[in-house]
């Protein structure tokens, strides 16, 4: 028994115990380091996903901005073409009977359309439907 107590109290036991405790400490440190690496990987993955979503959003907004600019340019071109067409239609040709015809055809056509609409309302006993209300 004395030999066992002597062994347990001696430097050999302390050396063995020191190695065992160092092994447990290293194992614990290794486990903590692995958890830290896994958490960093998860955070990095989340950050990458957020960055990709941000880049996709900026891309989509850029496409929408280009689409809006193109639509605005198209609308402006349509407005300019309409103005040019109206100016060309109202320009006098210098031929008296052609200018008189151009001046009278629009009012005459509008008068015919108005007469047809009023006759349609008369046939319906002056009851207006949705189309008549819009025209009115």
C-alpha positions in Angstrom: 0.0 0.0 0.0 2.8 2.3 0.8 4.2 1.7 -2.7 0.9 2.8 -4.2 0.8 6.0 -2.1 4.4 6.6 -2.9 3.7 6.2 -6.7 0.6 8.4 -6.5 2.5 11.1 -4.7 5.6 10.9 -6.8 6.7 12.7 -9.9 5.7 9.9 -12.3 2.1 10.1 -11.4 2.2 13.9 -11.6 3.7 13.6 -15.1 1.1 11.1 -16.2 -1.7 13.2 -14.7 -0.3 16.3 -16.4 -0.3 14.5 -19.8 -3.9 13.3 -19.3 -5.1 16.7 -18.2 -3.2 18.4 -21.1 -4.9 15.9 -23.5 -8.4 16.7 -22.1 -7.6 20.5 -22.3 -6.5 20.1 -25.9 -9.5 18.1 -26.8 -11.8 20.8 -25.2 -9.9 23.6 -27.1 -10.2 21.6 -30.3 -14.0 21.2 -29.8 -14.4 25.0 -29.1 -12.3 25.8 -32.1 -14.5 23.6 -34.3 -17.6 25.3 -33.0 -16.1 28.7 -33.6 -15.3 27.7 -37.2 -18.8 26.4 -37.8 -20.3 29.6 -36.4 -18.0 31.7 -38.6 -19.0 29.6 -41.6 -22.7 30.0 -40.8 -22.3 33.8 -40.4 -20.3 34.0 -43.6 -22.9 32.1 -45.5 -25.7 34.4 -44.2 -23.6 37.4 -45.1 -23.1 36.1 -48.6 -26.8 35.4 -49.0 -27.6 39.0 -47.9 -25.0 40.4 -50.2 -26.4 38.4 -53.1 -29.9 39.5 -52.3 -28.7 43.1 -52.2 -26.9 42.7 -55.5 -30.0 41.2 -57.1 -32.2 44.0 -55.7 -29.8 46.6 -57.2 -29.9 44.7 -60.5 -33.7 44.6 -60.5 -33.9 48.3 -59.7 -31.4 49.1 -62.4 -33.5 47.2 -64.9 -36.7 48.9 -63.7 -35.0 52.3 -64.0 -33.9 51.5 -67.6 -37.5 50.3 -68.4 -39.0 53.5 -66.9 -36.5 55.7 -68.9 -37.4 53.8 -72.1 -41.1 54.1 -71.5 -40.7 57.9 -70.8 -38.6 58.3 -74.0 -41.3 56.4 -76.0 -44.1 58.5 -74.5 -42.1 61.7 -75.4 -41.6 60.4 -78.9 -45.3 59.7 -79.3 -46.2 63.1 -78.0 -43.7 64.8 -80.4 -45.1 62.7 -83.3 -48.7 63.7 -82.4 -47.8 67.4 -82.2 -46.0 67.2 -85.6 -49.0 65.4 -87.1 -51.4 68.1 -85.8 -49.2 70.9 -87.1 -49.0 69.2 -90.5 -52.8 68.6 -90.6 -53.5 72.3 -89.7 -51.0 73.7 -92.2 -52.6 75.5 -95.1 -51.8 74.1 -98.5 -52.4 77.3 -100.5 -55.2 75.7 -102.6 -58.4 77.4 -101.6 -60.8 74.5 -102.1 -58.5 72.0 -100.3 -58.1 74.3 -97.3 -61.9 74.8 -97.2 -62.4 71.0 -97.3 -59.9 70.4 -94.5 -61.5 73.2 -92.5 -65.0 71.8 -92.9 -64.5 68.0 -92.7 -63.8 67.8 -89.0 -66.7 69.9 -87.9 -69.0 68.1 -90.4 -67.9 64.6 -89.2 -68.3 65.7 -85.5 -71.9 67.0 -86.3 -72.8 63.6 -88.0 -71.5 61.6 -85.0 -73.4 63.9 -82.6 -76.6 63.5 -84.6 -76.2 59.7 -84.6 -75.6 59.6 -80.9 -78.7 61.8 -80.2 -80.8 59.6 -82.5 -79.6 56.5 -80.6 -80.6 58.1 -77.3 -84.0 59.1 -78.7 -84.6 55.4 -79.8 -83.7 54.3 -76.2 -86.2 56.8 -74.7 -83.3 59.0 -73.5 -82.0 56.3 -71.1 -78.2 56.4 -71.0 -76.1 53.4 -70.6 -72.4 53.3 -69.6 -71.2 54.1 -73.1 -73.6 57.1 -73.3 -72.4 58.4 -70.0 -68.8 58.2 -71.1 -69.6 60.1 -74.3 -71.6 62.6 -72.3 
